[in-house]
Amino acid sequence: MIENIVAYIYSITGLIFFISWQMNYSLTKYFLKERNFGKTLYLELFFLILVVFSYYLSSSAFFILLFIIHAANVFTIFFLKDHIIDSSKIFDSQIMEITTVSYYIVVGFLLIFLA
């Protein structure tokens, strides 16, 4: 039950990123701006708390993997913010958009089928 709720949250987040990308507004670029790293941190902490709560309720091993991913993202935001800003200037924005949208949608589908 909780897996489906978390899967819908991930899928809807991916859908929001996709729709904004198709409307020529990049949420990924928005979150990677230096002044918006606080919002990025809040988004990652939201998903980290959601994954911990979901693991507590269902004990699925897939939530451990998601915990590691989001914990690494929080660590990166805290300690390697300058590297993120530099790399966002190097990488093509289309690749970043596709990666972000794909991540959220694929995780949503994997949660439905594997957890």
N, CA, C and O atoms as CSV, one atom per row, in Angstrom:
chain,resi,resn,atom,element,x,y,z
A,1,MET,N,N,0.816,-1.195,0.000
A,1,MET,CA,C,0.000,0.000,0.000
A,1,MET,C,C,0.864,1.265,0.000
A,1,MET,O,O,0.663,2.159,-0.822
A,2,ILE,N,N,1.820,1.334,0.921
A,2,ILE,CA,C,2.674,2.524,1.009
A,2,ILE,C,C,3.564,2.641,-0.222
A,2,ILE,O,O,3.921,3.746,-0.629
A,3,GLU,N,N,3.924,1.497,-0.819
A,3,GLU,CA,C,4.740,1.529,-2.032
A,3,GLU,C,C,4.010,2.249,-3.156
A,3,GLU,O,O,4.616,3.007,-3.914
A,4,ASN,N,N,2.710,2.010,-3.262
A,4,ASN,CA,C,1.934,2.666,-4.319
A,4,ASN,C,C,1.851,4.171,-4.102
A,4,ASN,O,O,1.941,4.944,-5.056
A,5,ILE,N,N,1.683,4.584,-2.869
A,5,ILE,CA,C,1.609,6.017,-2.570
A,5,ILE,C,C,2.929,6.704,-2.907
A,5,ILE,O,O,2.943,7.773,-3.516
A,6,VAL,N,N,4.029,6.088,-2.509
A,6,VAL,CA,C,5.348,6.651,-2.804
A,6,VAL,C,C,5.599,6.640,-4.310
A,6,VAL,O,O,6.177,7.581,-4.854
A,7,ALA,N,N,5.165,5.573,-4.982
A,7,ALA,CA,C,5.328,5.496,-6.434
A,7,ALA,C,C,4.567,6.619,-7.121
A,7,ALA,O,O,5.076,7.219,-8.068
A,8,TYR,N,N,3.372,6.910,-6.665
A,8,TYR,CA,C,2.600,8.009,-7.247
A,8,TYR,C,C,3.263,9.354,-6.987
A,8,TYR,O,O,3.245,10.226,-7.856
A,9,ILE,N,N,3.840,9.537,-5.819
A,9,ILE,CA,C,4.526,10.795,-5.514
A,9,ILE,C,C,5.718,10.986,-6.442
A,9,ILE,O,O,5.915,12.075,-6.982
A,10,TYR,N,N,6.517,9.931,-6.632
A,10,TYR,CA,C,7.653,10.013,-7.553
A,10,TYR,C,C,7.178,10.258,-8.987
A,10,TYR,O,O,7.740,11.097,-9.692
A,11,SER,N,N,6.156,9.537,-9.414
A,11,SER,CA,C,5.662,9.680,-10.791
A,11,SER,C,C,5.084,11.067,-11.035
A,11,SER,O,O,5.320,11.656,-12.090
A,12,ILE,N,N,4.337,11.592,-10.085
A,12,ILE,CA,C,3.764,12.935,-10.239
A,12,ILE,C,C,4.870,13.986,-10.255
A,12,ILE,O,O,4.785,14.963,-10.999
A,13,THR,N,N,5.905,13.792,-9.440
A,13,THR,CA,C,7.038,14.721,-9.461
A,13,THR,C,C,7.713,14.690,-10.825
A,13,THR,O,O,8.035,15.741,-11.381
A,14,GLY,N,N,7.930,13.496,-11.370
A,14,GLY,CA,C,8.507,13.376,-12.709
A,14,GLY,C,C,7.627,14.006,-13.759
A,14,GLY,O,O,8.125,14.633,-14.694
A,15,LEU,N,N,6.314,13.847,-13.617
A,15,LEU,CA,C,5.378,14.445,-14.560
A,15,LEU,C,C,5.419,15.973,-14.486
A,15,LEU,O,O,5.342,16.644,-15.515
A,16,ILE,N,N,5.540,16.519,-13.289
A,16,ILE,CA,C,5.641,17.980,-13.131
A,16,ILE,C,C,6.916,18.500,-13.791
A,16,ILE,O,O,6.887,19.514,-14.488
A,17,PHE,N,N,8.045,17.801,-13.570
A,17,PHE,CA,C,9.294,18.201,-14.221
A,17,PHE,C,C,9.158,18.107,-15.747
A,17,PHE,O,O,9.647,18.979,-16.465
A,18,PHE,N,N,8.496,17.052,-16.242
A,18,PHE,CA,C,8.328,16.862,-17.679
A,18,PHE,C,C,7.443,17.949,-18.285
A,18,PHE,O,O,7.780,18.511,-19.327
A,19,ILE,N,N,6.335,18.244,-17.651
A,19,ILE,CA,C,5.427,19.271,-18.179
A,19,ILE,C,C,6.108,20.636,-18.201
A,19,ILE,O,O,5.976,21.381,-19.172
A,20,SER,N,N,6.833,20.963,-17.139
A,20,SER,CA,C,7.520,22.257,-17.135
A,20,SER,C,C,8.594,22.306,-18.219
A,20,SER,O,O,8.815,23.356,-18.822
A,21,TRP,N,N,9.260,21.187,-18.469
A,21,TRP,CA,C,10.273,21.130,-19.518
A,21,TRP,C,C,9.628,21.318,-20.894
A,21,TRP,O,O,10.179,22.009,-21.751
A,22,GLN,N,N,8.464,20.703,-21.102
A,22,GLN,CA,C,7.777,20.833,-22.385
A,22,GLN,C,C,7.197,22.232,-22.587
A,22,GLN,O,O,6.964,22.647,-23.723
A,23,MET,N,N,6.968,22.948,-21.515
A,23,MET,CA,C,6.462,24.320,-21.613
A,23,MET,C,C,7.616,25.334,-21.626
A,23,MET,O,O,7.414,26.521,-21.365
A,24,ASN,N,N,8.824,24.849,-21.932
A,24,ASN,CA,C,10.041,25.662,-22.045
A,24,ASN,C,C,10.420,26.358,-20.747
A,24,ASN,O,O,10.980,27.454,-20.767
A,25,TYR,N,N,10.118,25.726,-19.622
A,25,TYR,CA,C,10.606,26.213,-18.337
A,25,TYR,C,C,11.301,25.044,-17.659
A,25,TYR,O,O,10.704,23.979,-17.499
A,26,SER,N,N,12.523,25.223,-17.271
A,26,SER,CA,C,13.316,24.138,-16.722
A,26,SER,C,C,13.327,24.179,-15.197
A,26,SER,O,O,13.979,25.033,-14.596
A,27,LEU,N,N,12.603,23.253,-14.581
A,27,LEU,CA,C,12.665,23.149,-13.122
A,27,LEU,C,C,14.031,22.660,-12.661
A,27,LEU,O,O,14.489,23.019,-11.576
A,28,THR,N,N,14.679,21.847,-13.478
A,28,THR,CA,C,16.012,21.365,-13.117
A,28,THR,C,C,16.992,22.521,-13.036
A,28,THR,O,O,17.761,22.616,-12.079
A,29,LYS,N,N,16.972,23.402,-14.032
A,29,LYS,CA,C,17.841,24.586,-13.991
A,29,LYS,C,C,17.477,25.488,-12.815
A,29,LYS,O,O,18.350,26.065,-12.166
A,30,TYR,N,N,16.184,25.600,-12.550
A,30,TYR,CA,C,15.731,26.426,-11.431
A,30,TYR,C,C,16.311,25.918,-10.112
A,30,TYR,O,O,16.805,26.700,-9.300
A,31,PHE,N,N,16.247,24.598,-9.906
A,31,PHE,CA,C,16.752,24.043,-8.654
A,31,PHE,C,C,18.271,24.050,-8.577
A,31,PHE,O,O,18.830,23.978,-7.482
A,32,LEU,N,N,18.958,24.134,-9.726
A,32,LEU,CA,C,20.415,24.119,-9.717
A,32,LEU,C,C,21.042,25.514,-9.680
A,32,LEU,O,O,22.265,25.642,-9.735
A,33,LYS,N,N,20.228,26.542,-9.589
A,33,LYS,CA,C,20.779,27.886,-9.411
A,33,LYS,C,C,21.266,28.023,-7.971
A,33,LYS,O,O,20.711,27.420,-7.053
A,34,GLU,N,N,22.300,28.817,-7.795
A,34,GLU,CA,C,22.930,28.931,-6.479
A,34,GLU,C,C,21.972,29.459,-5.418
A,34,GLU,O,O,22.031,29.020,-4.270
A,35,ARG,N,N,21.112,30.370,-5.767
A,35,ARG,CA,C,20.189,30.946,-4.777
A,35,ARG,C,C,19.044,29.999,-4.426
A,35,ARG,O,O,18.340,30.229,-3.443
A,36,ASN,N,N,18.846,28.945,-5.207
A,36,ASN,CA,C,17.748,28.009,-4.963
A,36,ASN,C,C,18.193,26.686,-4.358
A,36,ASN,O,O,17.407,25.739,-4.312
A,37,PHE,N,N,19.435,26.601,-3.894
A,37,PHE,CA,C,19.901,25.346,-3.322
A,37,PHE,C,C,19.173,24.990,-2.031
A,37,PHE,O,O,19.106,23.815,-1.670
A,38,GLY,N,N,18.637,25.964,-1.341
A,38,GLY,CA,C,17.827,25.679,-0.157
A,38,GLY,C,C,16.569,24.910,-0.529
A,38,GLY,O,O,16.176,23.976,0.170
A,39,LYS,N,N,15.944,25.300,-1.623
A,39,LYS,CA,C,14.752,24.593,-2.102
A,39,LYS,C,C,15.103,23.191,-2.573
A,39,LYS,O,O,14.339,22.247,-2.369
A,40,THR,N,N,16.257,23.062,-3.199
A,40,THR,CA,C,16.715,21.742,-3.628
A,40,THR,C,C,16.953,20.849,-2.416
A,40,THR,O,O,16.614,19.666,-2.430
A,41,LEU,N,N,17.534,21.420,-1.379
A,41,LEU,CA,C,17.768,20.662,-0.153
A,41,LEU,C,C,16.455,20.237,0.487
A,41,LEU,O,O,16.335,19.106,0.957
A,42,TYR,N,N,15.471,21.124,0.510
A,42,TYR,CA,C,14.162,20.764,1.062
A,42,TYR,C,C,13.491,19.655,0.254
A,42,TYR,O,O,12.853,18.772,0.827
A,43,LEU,N,N,13.630,19.693,-1.061
A,43,LEU,CA,C,13.060,18.638,-1.907
A,43,LEU,C,C,13.722,17.297,-1.610
A,43,LEU,O,O,13.043,16.277,-1.491
A,44,GLU,N,N,15.040,17.301,-1.491
A,44,GLU,CA,C,15.754,16.055,-1.188
A,44,GLU,C,C,15.435,15.557,0.221
A,44,GLU,O,O,15.287,14.354,0.434
A,45,LEU,N,N,15.330,16.471,1.176
A,45,LEU,CA,C,14.978,16.054,2.534
A,45,LEU,C,C,13.556,15.504,2.595
A,45,LEU,O,O,13.286,14.569,3.349
A,46,PHE,N,N,12.642,16.076,1.805
A,46,PHE,CA,C,11.285,15.540,1.728
A,46,PHE,C,C,11.310,14.087,1.256
A,46,PHE,O,O,10.685,13.217,1.863
A,47,PHE,N,N,12.037,13.836,0.168
A,47,PHE,CA,C,12.102,12.468,-0.342
A,47,PHE,C,C,12.862,11.548,0.611
A,47,PHE,O,O,12.532,10.366,0.713
A,48,LEU,N,N,13.858,12.059,1.300
A,48,LEU,CA,C,14.594,11.250,2.269
A,48,LEU,C,C,13.695,10.843,3.427
A,48,LEU,O,O,13.707,9.681,3.834
A,49,ILE,N,N,12.922,11.769,3.960
A,49,ILE,CA,C,11.990,11.456,5.051
A,49,ILE,C,C,10.893,10.517,4.561
A,49,ILE,O,O,10.493,9.602,5.281
A,50,LEU,N,N,10.407,10.736,3.350
A,50,LEU,CA,C,9.390,9.860,2.775
A,50,LEU,C,C,9.903,8.431,2.624
A,50,LEU,O,O,9.177,7.478,2.905
A,51,VAL,N,N,11.136,8.281,2.188
A,51,VAL,CA,C,11.721,6.953,2.007
A,51,VAL,C,C,11.942,6.273,3.357
A,51,VAL,O,O,11.677,5.079,3.492
A,52,VAL,N,N,12.420,7.008,4.350
A,52,VAL,CA,C,12.627,6.424,5.685
A,52,VAL,C,C,11.296,5.981,6.285
A,52,VAL,O,O,11.194,4.884,6.836
A,53,PHE,N,N,10.293,6.819,6.180
A,53,PHE,CA,C,8.960,6.474,6.683
A,53,PHE,C,C,8.391,5.264,5.957
A,53,PHE,O,O,7.783,4.394,6.580
A,54,SER,N,N,8.584,5.203,4.653
A,54,SER,CA,C,8.076,4.080,3.861
A,54,SER,C,C,8.801,2.791,4.198
A,54,SER,O,O,8.184,1.727,4.252
A,55,TYR,N,N,10.108,2.876,4.427
A,55,TYR,CA,C,10.860,1.676,4.809
A,55,TYR,C,C,10.379,1.159,6.166
A,55,TYR,O,O,10.284,-0.049,6.383
A,56,TYR,N,N,10.080,2.079,7.066
A,56,TYR,CA,C,9.584,1.693,8.380
A,56,TYR,C,C,8.261,0.936,8.265
A,56,TYR,O,O,8.017,-0.007,9.018
A,57,LEU,N,N,7.414,1.344,7.331
A,57,LEU,CA,C,6.110,0.709,7.179
A,57,LEU,C,C,6.133,-0.572,6.354
A,57,LEU,O,O,5.314,-1.463,6.579
A,58,SER,N,N,7.066,-0.680,5.392
A,58,SER,CA,C,7.006,-1.844,4.506
A,58,SER,C,C,8.249,-2.725,4.521
A,58,SER,O,O,8.169,-3.887,4.121
A,59,SER,N,N,9.374,-2.224,4.959
A,59,SER,CA,C,10.639,-2.975,5.023
A,59,SER,C,C,11.065,-3.532,3.671
A,59,SER,O,O,11.587,-4.644,3.597
A,60,SER,N,N,10.852,-2.784,2.620
A,60,SER,CA,C,11.279,-3.188,1.288
A,60,SER,C,C,12.736,-2.767,1.084
A,60,SER,O,O,13.132,-1.667,1.469
A,61,ALA,N,N,13.516,-3.640,0.483
A,61,ALA,CA,C,14.928,-3.353,0.253
A,61,ALA,C,C,15.119,-2.229,-0.762
A,61,ALA,O,O,16.164,-1.578,-0.770
A,62,PHE,N,N,14.136,-1.996,-1.605
A,62,PHE,CA,C,14.228,-0.932,-2.599
A,62,PHE,C,C,14.305,0.436,-1.928
A,62,PHE,O,O,14.919,1.357,-2.467
A,63,PHE,N,N,13.688,0.573,-0.757
A,63,PHE,CA,C,13.737,1.846,-0.044
A,63,PHE,C,C,15.127,2.123,0.529
A,63,PHE,O,O,15.493,3.280,0.734
A,64,ILE,N,N,15.896,1.076,0.785
A,64,ILE,CA,C,17.274,1.271,1.243
A,64,ILE,C,C,18.105,1.905,0.124
A,64,ILE,O,O,18.909,2.805,0.369
A,65,LEU,N,N,17.901,1.425,-1.104
A,65,LEU,CA,C,18.599,2.006,-2.250
A,65,LEU,C,C,18.208,3.466,-2.440
A,65,LEU,O,O,19.070,4.313,-2.679
A,66,LEU,N,N,16.926,3.764,-2.338
A,66,LEU,CA,C,16.481,5.153,-2.464
A,66,LEU,C,C,17.020,6.022,-1.338
A,66,LEU,O,O,17.345,7.190,-1.552
A,67,PHE,N,N,17.118,5.454,-0.138
A,67,PHE,CA,C,17.696,6.201,0.980
A,67,PHE,C,C,19.147,6.569,0.683
A,67,PHE,O,O,19.564,7.701,0.933
A,68,ILE,N,N,19.909,5.631,0.157
A,68,ILE,CA,C,21.320,5.891,-0.167
A,68,ILE,C,C,21.427,6.986,-1.226
A,68,ILE,O,O,22.278,7.870,-1.127
A,69,ILE,N,N,20.564,6.925,-2.236
A,69,ILE,CA,C,20.600,7.932,-3.307
A,69,ILE,C,C,20.288,9.317,-2.757
A,69,ILE,O,O,21.006,10.273,-3.049
A,70,HIS,N,N,19.226,9.437,-1.968
A,70,HIS,CA,C,18.842,10.762,-1.460
A,70,HIS,C,C,19.805,11.264,-0.389
A,70,HIS,O,O,20.044,12.468,-0.292
A,71,ALA,N,N,20.358,10.364,0.410
A,71,ALA,CA,C,21.361,10.779,1.396
A,71,ALA,C,C,22.617,11.296,0.690
A,71,ALA,O,O,23.220,12.274,1.133
A,72,ALA,N,N,23.007,10.648,-0.397
A,72,ALA,CA,C,24.161,11.122,-1.170
A,72,ALA,C,C,23.863,12.485,-1.801
A,72,ALA,O,O,24.747,13.338,-1.886
A,73,ASN,N,N,22.629,12.686,-2.238
A,73,ASN,CA,C,22.263,13.992,-2.794
A,73,ASN,C,C,22.322,15.086,-1.737
A,73,ASN,O,O,22.803,16.185,-2.013
A,74,VAL,N,N,21.844,14.803,-0.541
A,74,VAL,CA,C,21.910,15.787,0.553
A,74,VAL,C,C,23.363,16.095,0.894
A,74,VAL,O,O,23.721,17.255,1.094
A,75,PHE,N,N,24.203,15.059,0.962
A,75,PHE,CA,C,25.626,15.248,1.231
A,75,PHE,C,C,26.261,16.129,0.155
A,75,PHE,O,O,27.043,17.031,0.458
A,76,THR,N,N,25.916,15.855,-1.099
A,76,THR,CA,C,26.468,16.626,-2.209
A,76,THR,C,C,26.022,18.083,-2.148
A,76,THR,O,O,26.817,18.987,-2.406
A,77,ILE,N,N,24.769,18.311,-1.812
A,77,ILE,CA,C,24.268,19.683,-1.725
A,77,ILE,C,C,24.974,20.441,-0.607
A,77,ILE,O,O,25.290,21.621,-0.764
A,78,PHE,N,N,25.222,19.780,0.512
A,78,PHE,CA,C,25.890,20.444,1.630
A,78,PHE,C,C,27.355,20.747,1.339
A,78,PHE,O,O,27.819,21.866,1.563
A,79,PHE,N,N,28.081,19.751,0.840
A,79,PHE,CA,C,29.528,19.863,0.803
A,79,PHE,C,C,30.121,20.127,-0.583
A,79,PHE,O,O,31.263,20.576,-0.677
A,80,LEU,N,N,29.393,19.866,-1.636
A,80,LEU,CA,C,29.953,20.013,-2.973
A,80,LEU,C,C,29.105,20.932,-3.855
A,80,LEU,O,O,28.982,20.709,-5.059
A,81,LYS,N,N,28.532,21.948,-3.254
A,81,LYS,CA,C,27.644,22.856,-3.982
A,81,LYS,C,C,28.370,23.541,-5.132
A,81,LYS,O,O,27.789,23.710,-6.204
A,82,ASP,N,N,29.614,23.938,-4.938
A,82,ASP,CA,C,30.369,24.629,-5.988
A,82,ASP,C,C,30.597,23.722,-7.192
A,82,ASP,O,O,30.564,24.181,-8.333
A,83,HIS,N,N,30.827,22.439,-6.939
A,83,HIS,CA,C,31.027,21.494,-8.035
A,83,HIS,C,C,29.739,21.287,-8.830
A,83,HIS,O,O,29.774,21.113,-10.048
A,84,ILE,N,N,28.621,21.306,-8.141
A,84,ILE,CA,C,27.337,21.166,-8.835
A,84,ILE,C,C,27.103,22.359,-9.746
A,84,ILE,O,O,26.663,22.200,-10.885
A,85,ILE,N,N,27.394,23.548,-9.249
A,85,ILE,CA,C,27.206,24.753,-10.060
A,85,ILE,C,C,28.118,24.733,-11.284
A,85,ILE,O,O,27.694,25.083,-12.385
A,86,ASP,N,N,29.378,24.320,-11.089
A,86,ASP,CA,C,30.309,24.239,-12.222
A,86,ASP,C,C,29.873,23.190,-13.237
A,86,ASP,O,O,29.949,23.426,-14.443
A,87,SER,N,N,29.420,22.042,-12.763
A,87,SER,CA,C,29.031,20.978,-13.692
A,87,SER,C,C,27.725,21.310,-14.407
A,87,SER,O,O,27.515,20.865,-15.535
A,88,SER,N,N,26.847,22.080,-13.775
A,88,SER,CA,C,25.611,22.450,-14.456
A,88,SER,C,C,25.881,23.396,-15.616
A,88,SER,O,O,25.075,23.475,-16.544
A,89,LYS,N,N,26.996,24.112,-15.584
A,89,LYS,CA,C,27.374,24.977,-16.707
A,89,LYS,C,C,27.971,24.169,-17.856
A,89,LYS,O,O,27.885,24.573,-19.015
A,90,ILE,N,N,28.571,23.033,-17.531
A,90,ILE,CA,C,29.243,22.219,-18.544
A,90,ILE,C,C,28.248,21.335,-19.293
A,90,ILE,O,O,28.272,21.267,-20.522
A,91,PHE,N,N,27.372,20.657,-18.544
A,91,PHE,CA,C,26.456,19.701,-19.156
A,91,PHE,C,C,25.350,20.415,-19.921
A,91,PHE,O,O,24.941,21.522,-19.572
A,92,ASP,N,N,24.884,19.763,-20.961
A,92,ASP,CA,C,23.768,20.280,-21.746
A,92,ASP,C,C,22.496,20.200,-20.907
A,92,ASP,O,O,22.268,19.210,-20.211
A,93,SER,N,N,21.678,21.231,-20.971
A,93,SER,CA,C,20.470,21.271,-20.153
A,93,SER,C,C,19.472,20.201,-20.569
A,93,SER,O,O,18.695,19.736,-19.735
A,94,GLN,N,N,19.473,19.796,-21.844
A,94,GLN,CA,C,18.552,18.757,-22.286
A,94,GLN,C,C,18.890,17.414,-21.635
A,94,GLN,O,O,17.990,16.652,-21.282
A,95,ILE,N,N,20.158,17.128,-21.480
A,95,ILE,CA,C,20.565,15.879,-20.826
A,95,ILE,C,C,20.148,15.893,-19.363
A,95,ILE,O,O,19.677,14.882,-18.843
A,96,MET,N,N,20.314,17.018,-18.702
A,96,MET,CA,C,19.912,17.121,-17.297
A,96,MET,C,C,18.405,16.968,-17.149
A,96,MET,O,O,17.936,16.317,-16.216
A,97,GLU,N,N,17.645,17.562,-18.063
A,97,GLU,CA,C,16.180,17.445,-18.009
A,97,GLU,C,C,15.739,16.007,-18.218
A,97,GLU,O,O,14.896,15.499,-17.479
A,98,ILE,N,N,16.304,15.353,-19.221
A,98,ILE,CA,C,15.932,13.967,-19.498
A,98,ILE,C,C,16.294,13.074,-18.323
A,98,ILE,O,O,15.526,12.183,-17.962
A,99,THR,N,N,17.444,13.302,-17.731
A,99,THR,CA,C,17.875,12.495,-16.593
A,99,THR,C,C,16.958,12.695,-15.395
A,99,THR,O,O,16.580,11.722,-14.741
A,100,THR,N,N,16.598,13.927,-15.099
A,100,THR,CA,C,15.734,14.210,-13.955
A,100,THR,C,C,14.348,13.610,-14.133
A,100,THR,O,O,13.825,12.955,-13.232
A,101,VAL,N,N,13.759,13.837,-15.296
A,101,VAL,CA,C,12.422,13.306,-15.568
A,101,VAL,C,C,12.451,11.783,-15.540
A,101,VAL,O,O,11.583,11.148,-14.941
A,102,SER,N,N,13.448,11.206,-16.186
A,102,SER,CA,C,13.553,9.741,-16.236
A,102,SER,C,C,13.728,9.142,-14.852
A,102,SER,O,O,13.132,8.112,-14.538
A,103,TYR,N,N,14.544,9.782,-14.022
A,103,TYR,CA,C,14.775,9.253,-12.683
A,103,TYR,C,C,13.469,9.134,-11.909
A,103,TYR,O,O,13.160,8.067,-11.377
A,104,TYR,N,N,12.713,10.196,-11.841
A,104,TYR,CA,C,11.492,10.176,-11.044
A,104,TYR,C,C,10.447,9.211,-11.607
A,104,TYR,O,O,9.791,8.497,-10.848
A,105,ILE,N,N,10.291,9.187,-12.914
A,105,ILE,CA,C,9.289,8.302,-13.507
A,105,ILE,C,C,9.710,6.843,-13.399
A,105,ILE,O,O,8.879,5.989,-13.091
A,106,VAL,N,N,10.969,6.543,-13.644
A,106,VAL,CA,C,11.445,5.158,-13.550
A,106,VAL,C,C,11.364,4.654,-12.114
A,106,VAL,O,O,10.956,3.516,-11.884
A,107,VAL,N,N,11.740,5.471,-11.157
A,107,VAL,CA,C,11.630,5.052,-9.754
A,107,VAL,C,C,10.171,4.791,-9.398
A,107,VAL,O,O,9.876,3.833,-8.683
A,108,GLY,N,N,9.264,5.618,-9.879
A,108,GLY,CA,C,7.839,5.393,-9.629
A,108,GLY,C,C,7.371,4.061,-10.171
A,108,GLY,O,O,6.660,3.329,-9.482
A,109,PHE,N,N,7.757,3.733,-11.399
A,109,PHE,CA,C,7.357,2.454,-11.979
A,109,PHE,C,C,8.042,1.275,-11.292
A,109,PHE,O,O,7.421,0.233,-11.086
A,110,LEU,N,N,9.305,1.431,-10.942
A,110,LEU,CA,C,10.001,0.347,-10.247
A,110,LEU,C,C,9.381,0.067,-8.878
A,110,LEU,O,O,9.303,-1.086,-8.453
A,111,LEU,N,N,8.951,1.100,-8.206
A,111,LEU,CA,C,8.291,0.905,-6.922
A,111,LEU,C,C,6.998,0.108,-7.074
A,111,LEU,O,O,6.670,-0.717,-6.221
A,112,ILE,N,N,6.280,0.350,-8.141
A,112,ILE,CA,C,5.043,-0.384,-8.360
A,112,ILE,C,C,5.312,-1.857,-8.632
A,112,ILE,O,O,4.611,-2.729,-8.118
A,113,PHE,N,N,6.329,-2.131,-9.443
A,113,PHE,CA,C,6.562,-3.500,-9.886
A,113,PHE,C,C,7.529,-4.306,-9.022
A,113,PHE,O,O,7.437,-5.533,-8.991
A,114,LEU,N,N,8.454,-3.648,-8.318
A,114,LEU,CA,C,9.464,-4.393,-7.576
A,114,LEU,C,C,9.302,-4.377,-6.066
A,114,LEU,O,O,9.713,-5.325,-5.398
A,115,ALA,N,N,8.722,-3.342,-5.521
A,115,ALA,CA,C,8.649,-3.230,-4.059
A,115,ALA,C,C,7.441,-3.971,-3.519
A,115,ALA,O,O,7.216,-3.987,-2.309
